[in-house]
């Protein structure tokens, strides 16, 4: 199922104005945030932010991806806020401003992927979203996986609809590793008593723009890399063997449990994604469509993984699709 992405003239930040906007009106907007920490179910401190206007009657909870944080999403928060949404977001355990979990603070690590899902439930209840007319859930990459597992696990949630940007329902692996990747990750985790990088994963370094798999927007890419240099406490490098094993298992659960998703769902796919598996996204949406008549998929042709940090051509299409899908007439429960 496809939905049209034609909407009114572009109301979002554009690349020619990005530098001025990020240092001026977006910076001022970001300074107006509420922020704090909340202890999750196991006493892990999670960093959260809120951007609100008393006149807004709708809200979006943004669930970001691996190596990301709330600070990275200032432009997106600003653009969605201009559309009349209050914004809620947070940093996952083990990254951003939230508590790091192991001695190597820049290694991607989690004990159980279900911990991410429990964290989201803790935050949603803490945010107290019931007073809004409509609430929406937006997840990117790993955040798309977590958002999916959340609605599958907690059916009494406050959300009217959800959108997933390049969700991680599988990882883009060489063909010979696909059948054994989950088992291999489990074996390597058991073999190494101390958390260790998964094969091919390394400590954080600022990957050059040329040849990167994330975005074709030079100005946005360099801005977020510079942000991490200015705030090194935000840095996260490669994933551990345990994270890979847990992530692959959670991806399987997303696809197995599609029947538990009862709200409208939009899946945005980047056609040139080299990070997550587009084939698994197709498998997910085809299975979901059998039990959910209000799901949709838009393929953004030519885009790389980070649809919300891409060049204007692709980012505008992604944002148009999200805003249109979240309009009340399409997202009624």
C-alpha positions in Angstrom: 0.0 0.0 0.0 1.3 3.4 -0.9 0.3 6.9 0.2 0.8 10.1 -1.7 3.6 12.4 -0.6 2.2 15.5 -2.2 1.6 18.1 0.5 1.8 21.8 0.7 5.0 23.7 -0.2 8.1 22.7 1.8 7.8 23.9 5.4 11.0 22.3 6.6 14.6 23.5 7.1 16.5 23.4 3.8 20.2 22.8 3.1 21.0 26.3 1.7 19.7 27.8 5.0 20.8 25.0 7.3 23.9 26.6 8.8 22.1 29.8 9.6 19.1 28.0 10.9 21.0 25.5 13.1 23.0 28.4 14.7 20.0 30.7 15.1 16.4 29.8 15.3 16.9 26.0 15.8 19.5 26.8 18.5 17.1 29.2 20.2 14.4 26.6 20.0 16.7 23.9 21.4 17.6 26.1 24.4 13.9 26.2 25.3 13.7 22.5 26.0 12.9 20.8 29.3 15.2 18.0 30.1 16.1 15.7 32.9 16.9 12.1 34.0 14.6 9.3 35.0 15.6 6.0 36.6 14.4 3.0 34.5 13.2 -0.3 35.8 16.7 -1.4 36.8 17.9 2.1 38.1 19.6 3.0 34.8 19.5 6.8 34.4 17.8 7.8 31.1 18.2 11.3 29.7 15.0 12.8 28.2 13.9 16.0 26.6 10.5 17.8 26.0 9.7 20.7 23.7 6.1 21.9 24.1 3.7 24.7 23.5 0.4 25.0 25.6 -1.5 25.5 22.3 -0.4 22.2 20.8 -2.9 19.4 20.9 -0.8 16.6 19.4 2.6 15.1 20.3 5.3 12.9 18.8 7.6 10.6 20.7 10.8 10.2 18.7 12.9 7.0 19.3 16.3 7.4 17.7 18.7 4.8 16.4 22.0 3.3 17.5 24.9 5.8 18.0 22.3 8.6 18.1 21.0 11.0 20.8 18.5 13.7 21.3 21.1 16.4 20.6 21.5 15.1 17.0 17.8 15.5 16.3 17.5 19.3 16.9 16.6 20.1 13.2 13.9 17.3 13.1 12.4 18.4 16.4 12.2 22.0 15.2 10.6 21.0 11.9 8.0 18.8 13.5 7.3 21.4 16.2 6.5 23.9 13.4 3.8 21.5 12.3 2.1 21.8 15.6 3.5 18.8 17.5 4.9 18.8 21.0 8.2 16.7 21.0 9.3 14.1 23.4 12.5 12.1 23.1 15.3 10.4 25.1 18.7 8.8 24.8 18.8 5.0 24.9 20.7 3.2 27.7 24.3 2.9 26.9 24.4 6.0 24.6 24.0 9.7 24.4 23.6 11.3 27.9 22.1 8.2 29.5 24.1 5.9 31.6 26.7 3.9 29.8 26.6 0.2 30.7 30.1 -1.2 30.5 33.7 -0.1 31.1 34.2 0.7 27.4 31.8 3.6 27.3 32.0 3.9 23.5 31.1 0.3 22.7 27.5 -0.4 21.6 26.1 -2.7 24.3 22.9 -3.9 25.8 22.1 -6.9 28.1 18.8 -7.6 26.5 17.1 -5.8 23.6 13.9 -6.0 25.7 15.5 -3.5 28.1 15.2 -0.9 25.4 11.5 -1.7 25.1 11.0 -1.5 28.9 12.8 1.9 28.9 10.4 3.2 26.3 7.4 2.1 28.4 8.9 3.8 31.4 9.4 7.1 29.5 5.9 7.0 27.9 4.3 6.6 31.3 6.5 9.4 32.7 5.7 11.8 29.8 1.9 11.4 30.7 0.6 11.9 27.1 -3.1 11.3 27.8 -4.1 14.9 27.7 -3.3 15.2 24.0 -5.9 14.7 21.3 -3.4 12.6 19.3 0.0 11.1 20.1 2.3 9.5 17.5 5.4 7.4 17.6 8.3 7.9 15.3 11.3 5.5 15.3 14.4 5.4 13.2 16.5 2.3 12.5 17.1 0.6 15.9 14.5 3.0 17.2 12.0 1.6 14.7 12.7 -1.9 16.0 12.2 -0.7 19.6 9.0 1.2 18.7 7.6 -1.9 17.0 8.4 -4.2 19.9 6.9 -1.6 22.3 3.5 -1.5 20.6 3.6 -5.3 20.2 4.3 -5.7 23.9 2.2 -2.9 25.5 -1.2 -2.8 23.7 -2.6 -0.2 26.1 -0.3 2.6 24.8 -1.5 6.1 24.0 -0.5 6.3 20.3 -2.9 6.9 17.4 -0.3 5.9 14.7 3.4 5.2 14.2 6.0 5.8 11.5 9.2 3.9 11.1 12.2 5.4 9.2 14.5 2.7 7.8 13.5 0.3 10.7 16.0 -2.4 11.7 14.1 -5.6 11.0 17.3 -7.2 9.8 20.8 -6.2 9.2 22.5 -5.8 5.7 24.9 -8.8 5.9 27.0 -10.7 3.3 25.0 -13.6 2.0 27.2 -16.2 3.6 26.7 -14.7 7.1 22.9 -14.4 7.0 22.1 -18.0 8.0 24.5 -18.0 10.9 24.8 -14.4 12.1 22.5 -14.8 15.1 24.0 -18.1 16.2 27.5 -16.7 15.6 26.8 -13.6 17.7 25.5 -15.8 20.5 28.6 -18.0 20.4 31.0 -15.1 20.4 29.2 -13.5 23.3 29.5 -16.7 25.3 33.1 -17.2 24.3 34.2 -13.7 25.4 33.5 -13.1 29.1 34.2 -9.4 28.6 32.1 -7.4 26.1 34.0 -7.3 22.8 33.3 -5.7 19.4 31.5 -7.8 16.8 33.5 -8.8 13.7 34.0 -5.8 11.5 33.1 -3.3 14.3 35.6 -0.8 15.7 35.8 2.0 18.2 34.3 5.4 17.3 36.0 7.5 14.7 34.6 10.3 12.6 34.1 8.5 9.3 34.7 10.8 6.3 31.7 12.0 4.3 33.0 10.4 1.2 31.9 6.8 0.9 29.6 6.9 4.0 26.5 4.8 4.0 24.4 7.1 6.1 23.6 10.3 4.2 24.3 12.2 0.9 23.8 15.6 2.7 27.3 16.9 3.3 26.2 19.8 5.5 24.0 17.7 7.8 26.6 14.9 7.9 29.4 17.2 8.9 27.2 19.0 11.4 26.5 15.9 13.4 30.1 14.6 13.2 31.2 18.1 14.5 28.6 17.9 17.2 30.2 14.7 18.5 33.6 16.2 18.5 32.3 19.2 20.4 30.5 16.9 22.9 32.6 13.7 23.0 30.4 12.3 25.7 27.9 11.6 23.0 30.1 9.3 21.0 29.4 5.6 20.4 31.4 3.4 18.2 30.8 -0.1 16.9 28.4 -2.7 18.3 29.4 -5.5 20.6 28.8 -9.2 19.8 26.0 -9.2 22.4 24.3 -6.2 20.8 24.3 -7.8 17.4 23.0 -11.1 18.7 20.2 -9.4 20.7 19.4 -7.1 17.8 18.9 -9.9 15.4 16.7 -11.8 17.8 14.6 -8.7 18.3 14.3 -8.1 14.6 12.9 -11.6 14.2 10.3 -10.9 16.9 9.2 -7.7 15.1 8.3 -9.8 12.0 6.8 -12.7 14.0 4.5 -10.6 16.1 3.0 -8.3 13.4 -0.5 -9.3 14.3 -0.1 -7.5 17.6 0.2 -4.1 15.9 -3.3 -2.6 15.9 -2.7 1.0 15.0 -1.9 2.6 11.6 1.7 2.1 10.6 3.9 3.8 8.0 7.2 2.2 6.9 9.6 4.5 5.1 12.3 2.6 3.2 15.5 4.1 1.8 16.1 2.3 -1.5 19.9 2.6 -1.3 20.1 1.5 2.4 23.4 -0.4 3.1 22.8 -0.6 6.9 19.6 -2.4 7.5 17.9 -5.1 5.4 15.2 -3.8 3.0 14.2 -7.4 2.2 13.2 -7.9 5.9 11.2 -4.6 5.8 9.3 -6.0 2.8 8.7 -9.2 4.7 7.4 -7.2 7.7 5.0 -5.0 5.8 3.6 -7.8 3.7 2.9 -9.9 6.8 1.5 -6.8 8.7 -0.9 -6.1 5.8 -2.7 -9.4 6.3 -3.9 -8.3 9.8 -3.8 -4.5 9.6 -5.6 -2.7 6.9 -4.1 0.7 7.9 -0.5 0.1 7.1 1.4 1.8 4.3 4.9 1.7 2.8 6.8 4.5 1.0 10.1 3.8 -0.8 12.3 6.9 -1.0 14.2 6.1 -4.1 17.8 7.1 -4.2 18.0 7.7 -0.4 20.5 6.2 2.0 19.8 5.0 5.5 19.4 8.2 7.4 16.2 9.5 5.7 15.8 12.3 8.3 19.3 13.5 7.7 19.4 13.1 3.9 19.6 15.8 1.2 16.4 17.9 0.9 15.2 15.9 -2.0 14.8 12.8 0.1 14.3 14.3 3.5 11.4 16.4 2.3 9.6 13.3 0.9 10.1 11.4 4.1 8.8 14.3 6.3 5.9 14.9 3.9 4.9 11.2 4.2 5.1 11.3 8.0 3.1 14.5 8.5 0.5 13.4 6.0 0.2 10.0 7.6 -0.1 11.5 11.0 -3.1 13.7 10.0 -6.1 12.9 12.2 -8.3 11.5 9.3 -5.6 8.9 8.5 -4.5 8.0 12.0 -7.7 7.6 14.0 -7.6 4.5 16.2 
